[in-house]
Amino acid sequence: MVDAVVNKAADDEHGWDHVIDLTPPHSRALPADLNTHLIQCFAQIKTTTGKKPRTRIKLSNAIKAAKSPNPTFVFLFHHQRDDDAPTLYGRHFWRDDIERILRRAREISVSGSDKELHHICLPLTFSDADRIGDLPSDWMFDVVQKHGGGIYSNEKLKLVQTVGYEEFSHNGTFSIPSSASIEEIVLHELGLREDLPFIDFQVFDQRFGLDVAIPDQSFKEGRISISCEPKPVTLKIISEDGPEFEIQANGRIPRLISPNDPNFKIRIDAGCIDILTSFGQSDQKIKFSLDLDELGNFSQKIGLMCILSWGRSQRLRFEVHLEQGKVFGGEMNKVSIAGDWFKQHADVGIHLANLLGPQRMKDIQISHSGFQRCVSDMYIAATLVASGALRFDGEFDGEIDQFGHLIGYACTVVEDWCVGAIYQVEHNARASEGGRQKFYFSRPKVVRRFAYKQQYEHFKEFVAAEFIDFRSRFDGPTAVLMGGNIAEWSTAFSGNGALSIDVE
């Protein structure tokens, strides 16, 4: 049982005619300094007669109740008829009531009404859920405990300070002077210009979507930066002979001018690839930036390598896609930058992207110089998959036994990810010429793929063990070059080392 002391207000200027002090039972498990000794509440007590339990409260008093850090209650003694015993109802002002009170106060304030707040009343309707069957003091204490207990005041003030501000807390207005051209405005919104001049900047408190009449702050002139949330898009690079690659990018459009304005432009920002285009124009501005040591998004860095590699001998197409479908497309002229390593990085990057998958790939950051290790580890495997065929020859001691497939494995590390795969290639034909045996293969495919975040040395051992297990379960004889590690084939193929092959 909670003790309660009811203090009747001697001078009822604020509409709360009782101050109720609740003294909760002390817990022997807590020291005296941590016990709650007193909870002070405000209460109005009303009486009504009629079919429905309802009353009203002055808006001026309701605002004080809503904004007070103390718990506030309205009690209603309801009589169906004058001679009936009353039913007691209780209302605790919390989120719904506080929001309704503050919203009504804001509406009156911005409407320009001359009506005083104490002349405006809010209706209060009670339901069966508001009936009080226990001692009112126990019910009040339970309500306070439910809404924060010892930190009730903090919780209520937090609610009062945030309700109505869920989307925006302020609304600003400003003008851009005529000294700034439309083109400058567009370039700024697209992220290609740092800031813009402004005049007459005013900031207004906005609650429940309603602005106050007098600004909180105002500035005569200055410079402003307007940020527009970019839209994630997919930039697809397409070659004439079939290969394509998808790049993560951001699409930006200006919001301060109409799409029908001749200055309206669209920007596709893919890091080292930047496309600026306009509706109805046949030419787009496409810029590339090549920094060997700069970190950037995996798909963007590899996408640039695809453009520089494929674009040396052919015109490329590009398409921009949202989740809903294709937005627009265009063509890229042939590129004049030469570099044999572009193709190596493109082939390996595409292959690793397929092994990783888009979800893992999206957060990986690489540099071209750092990616060289991946090229060393995976270039032969990537080239094998891309070309679709393989031929090698060599001098061996005796005739090589018959086999149906050549198998091998490769692995590398990309940022935090260890990536690897097991490959098999169909053996199509063989021939002998001048003591050299020639072997022809086609239809390479990845039969197992792995991507984990772990120590690379452990990962290499794991992939090698998986390869041995795969071979032991294979139906039919298989050939293995250089113990199965495809990265070691390059030395043998170049003629600088011995080529070992075993069949089982």
N, C-alpha and C positions, 0 to 999 in steps of 0.2 A: 504494500500500500504506500502511496506517495502522499506525503503531507502537503497541504496547500494553505496558503494564507491569502485571503482575498482582500485587497485594499481598494476601497471605492475612491475614485478620483474626486477630489473636493472641487476642482475647477475644471470642468469638462470642456476644454477649448479644442481638443484634437479628436473628439468623437470616440475615444476609447475610455469607457467609463469605469473600467476595473483594471488594476494591475495585480496580477496573480503571481505569487512567489511559490514555486514548486521546490520542495526539499526531498530529493530522491533518497532512498535507503542507501546507507554507506556500505561499501564492500570491504569486508575484513581482509580480503586478499590484496588490497591496495593500500599504500601508505596514505595518510590523511591529505598530503599535499596533492595527490593525484585523483582523489575523489571529487565528484561533482557535488558542490555544496548548495548551489542555488541556481534555479532557472527562472528568469523573470519573463513573464508573458503579458501581452496586452489582450483585452477581451472587450467585446461589445455583447450585451445581452438584450435580446429583442423578444417581443411577444406578438403573436398574430392569431387571428381567428378566421377560419375559412376552410374551403375544401383542400387547398394546396398549401404546403409549407413553403412560404416564400416571403421575402422582405426586400428591403433596399438599403443601400449605404451611399452616403455622399461621396462623390469622386474625390474631393479634397481629403477626406479621412482615409479613403481607400488607398490613395497614393502614399500617405504617411505609413499606413500599415504595410504596403508592399515594399517600401524602401527601408523600413526599419530593420536593423539586424536582429531584433527580438522576434520570437514566435508571436503571431497574431491570430486570434480566433474570433469567430462570430457564433454565438449560441442563440438558438431560437426555440422558445417555448410555443408550440403550436397547439391550438384548440380547434377541434372540428366544429364544436359549438361552445357557446359561452360557459355552459355548465359542465363541459367534459373535462376530464383530467388531461393535462397537457402532455404532449410527446416532446422530448428534448432532442434537438438536432445540433450538430456541431460542424463548423467549417473551418479548416485550417488553410490559410492563404499560402499556396505554393505555386508551382510552375504555371498551371493553366490560369489561375486567378491573377497571379502577378502579371502574366503576359496580357491578359484581357484589360487589366487596370492601366498598365503603362501604354498599351496600344491606344486605348480610348483617350488618355491624357495627351498623347502625341497628336491624335486626330483633331482634338479640340484646339490645340495650340497652333497647328498649321492651317486650320480652316479660316482663321481670321474672326472667329466668333468673339463677341464682347461678353459673353455669359461667364460669370464667375464659376469657378470649379465647385464651390459649395452649393451652387444652385443646380448642379447636375447630379443625378443619382444613377447608380448602377443596380440593376435587379440581381438578387441572389435567390436562386431556387434550390431547394434541398430535396434529396431523394432518400429512399430507404437505406441506402449505403451510408448516409450521414447520421443515422440514428445512433444515439449514445445509450448503450444498455448498462455500462459499468459506471463507476464513479468518474465524474468529469476530470478530476485531477489525474487519475490513472490513465485515462484516454489521452489527455494532453501530454503526459510524460511519454507515453508510447509513441505518439506522433513525433515528438522532438527527437527521440532516440532513432526512429526510422529515418529521419532526415538529417543525420549527422551527429546527433548526441552532443558531445563536448565541442565539436567543431561546427555546430549548427549555424552560428552567425557567419562563419566563413563561407559555408555552402550557400547560404541565402544571398549574401552579398555578391558572390560569384555569379549566381543566377540572375540577380538584378542587373549586374553590369554587362551581361552577355545576351540576355533575351532581346530579340528584335534585331540583333546585330549579326545573325548567323551568316548572312551572305556578304554584306558590306557594312562597314561602320561609318564610312564617309563617302561623300560624293564631291568630285572636284569639277570646276569649270574653268576654262582658259581659252584664250584666243591665240592663234598663230599670226604674227604680223605679215603684211604683204611682202616684206623683204625676203621671206622664205618662199621659194618657188615650189610648185606642185611636185616637181621632180625630186627636190630635196626631201620633201615630206615622205614621198614613196620610198626613196632609198633608205631613209631612217627607219621606217616601219619594217623594211626588209632586212634590217641589221647591217646595212652597208654605210651608214652614217651615224656618228656617235650621238649627237643630240640636235635639238631644234630650239630656236628662240620662242619665247612666249610673252604675252602681256595679260594683265588682269586675271591672275590665277586666284581663285577662291575655293576654299574647302569647307563643306557643310556637313554637320552631323546628320547621318541618315539612319533612322531606326524604323523598322517595319516598312521599309521602302519609302519613308516620308522624310523629306529634308526640312530642316529648320530654316527660318527666313534670314537669320544673321549668320555669316560665315564664322567658323572657328579661327581660320587663318586666311590671310590674303597677301598677295605679292604683286607688285606693279609690273615687274618684268624679270626675266631671267632666262635660263636654259633648262630644257626638260628632256628626259629620255623616256620614250614610250615603248614598253615591252609588249610584244604580241606573242601569244603562246603559239609555237610552231605546231604543225600537224604532222605526225609521223607518216611517212610515205615510203614506198619501195621504188627505187630507181633501178630499172632493168636495162642492162646493156646487152645488145643482141648483135651477133656477127652475121655476115652474109652466109657463111657456110654452116650455120647451125648452133654452135655453142652460145650460151648466154649466162649471165651472172646477175644476181640480185643484190642490191646495195641498200643498207639502211640509210635513210635520209630524213630531213625535215623540210616540209613545204611551208612557205611563208607567203602571205598575201597582205596587201595594205588594207586597213579598215577605215581610213579617213577619207577615201575617195571611192566613187562608184566604179564597179567593174566596166562600165561603159565609157569611162574617162580614157582618152588616148594615152594618158600617162600610167595607166594601171599595168602592173607587172607582177609576175609570179617568180619566186625564187625557190630553187631546189638546192638546199645546202647539204652536201654530202661530204663535209670536211675538206678533203683535198680535191674534190670535184664540186664546182659551183656553176649552176645553170640559171641564167636570167632570161626570161622570155615574156612576150606579150601576146594577148589574144589577137589573132588575125595576121601576125607577122610570120614570114617564112624563115627568117634568120633568128637564131638564138645565140646569146653570148655564153660560151662555155669556157671556164677557166680551170686550169689544173695547177696544183702546187705540189712539187716533188721535193721533199726534205727527207734525206735518208735516215736521220736520227730522230725525227719527230714522232712521238707516239700518236696513234690515232686508231679509230674504230677498225676492227679486222676487215669487215666487208668493204669499207671505204678504201682502205689501202690496197686490198686485192683487186677491187673494182678498177682502181686507177691502173694497175698493172695489166688488167685485161684490155683496157682502152689503148694503152701504149703499145701492147703486143699485137692485138688484133688489128688496130687501126693503122698500122704501117703499110698494109697491103690492100685494105678495103675500107669502104665507108661503113660506118656502124650506125645502127639505129638505137634509140633509147625510148623507153616508155616510163611514165610515172603512174603508179597505181596507189589507190586507197583501198581499204578493206572492201569497199563497195564495187570496185572495178577500176578500169583504166581511166585516167583523167585526160592525159594528152601524151603526145610523143613527138619525136623529131629525128633528125639525122646529124651525125658528126662527120666532118671532113676527115680525110686521112691525116694522121699525125706524122710529123717529120722528125720527132725525137727518136734516135736510134739507141738500142741497148739490148744485147742478147739476153741479159739477165731478166728483162721484163717478162719474157715468155716463161722462163723458169719459175719466177715468182707467181705468175698467173696460174700456171698448171698446178703447182703445189698448193697454192691458196684455194683454188676451186676444189681440189681433192680433199683438203683438210676441212673445208666448209661442209662438204658432203658427209665426212666422218663425224664431225662435231654436231651438226644439226643447227638450225637457226636459233633455238633457245639458248644453247651454250655459247654460240658464236657472238651473240649480240652485245655482250659486255666485255669481250676480249679487246685489249689494246696492244698494238704491235708497232714496231718501226721496221722500215725496210732493211736496215742494217742488222737488227736483231733477228729478223725472219730468215736470214741466210742460213742459220743452223737448221731450220726446218727444211730448207731446200736441199741441204747436204744429206739429210736423213731420208727424205721422201721423194726426191726428184724422179728416180727410176720407177718407183711404184706409181707415182702420179702420171708419168709419161706413158707407162704401160697401159693404165686404165684409159687414158685419153686417146691413145692411138688405136687401141683395139687389136693390136697384133704385136708379135715379137719373133725375131729370128736371131739365132746365134750359131756359131760354128767353132770347132776346135779340134785339136789332135788329142786323142785319148788312147790309153793302153787297152786295146781290144774294143770289140763292139759293145755299145751301150745297150743294156737290156730294154725290152719293150716297156712302155709306160703310157698311160692315158692322159695324165695331167702333170703340169709343172706347178709346184706350190711354193709359197714363201711368205715372209712377214716383214713388216716395217713399222717403226714407231718413232715418235719425236715428242717434244714438249712445246706447247704454245701457251705463253704466259703461265698461268697456274694449272693448265690442263695438260695431262699426259694423254697422247692420242696414238692409237695404233690399229693395225688391221692384219688379217690373214687373207691371202689372195690365192686364187687358183686360175690356171690358164689351160685351155684345151690344147693337146698336142695333135696337130693335123697331119704332119708329114715329116720325113727325114730323107737325107740323101748323103752320099759319100762322093768326094771328089779330091783326088790327089792325096789321099790319106787323111783328109779332114772330114769330119762328120758334121752335117748341117741339120738343124732342127727348126721347124716352123710351128708357130702357135697362134691361136686366135681366141676371141671371146673371153678376155680376162674379166674376172668379177671379184668383188669383195665378199668373202663368205662369213667372216666374223669381224666386228669392229668394236673398239674399246675407247672409252674416254673417261678418265678418272682424275681426281685431284689427289695425288699421292707423290711420294718421293720417286724421282725418275728411275733410279737404279732398281728399285723394287718393281717398278712398272715394266722395265725391260725384261726382267726375269719372269714376270708374270706372263707377258706376251709370248716369250720363247717357250714357256711351259704349255701354254694354250696351243701353240703351233705343234708341239710334239704330240699332244693329245689329239688334235685334229687329224694329224697324219696317221696315227695309230687306228683311228676309226674309219679312215677313208676306204671306200669300196673299190679296190683295184690298185695296181701298182702306181706309185707317184715318183716323180723326179724332184730332187732338191739340189739347187745350186748353192755353193758356198755356205753350206749348213743351214740354208733357209733365209738368212738375213739379206734382204734385197738391197740394202744400202751398200753391201760389199760387192755387189755385182759389177759396179762401175769400174773398179780396178781391174777385174778380170776382162771385162768387155773392151777396155781401152788397150789391151795387149801388154799391160805393164805387170801382170801377175798371172799366176796359174789359175786355171778354171777347173774347179772340182765339181763333180756331179755324182750323186749316188741315187740308185733306184731301188725301191723296195715296195 
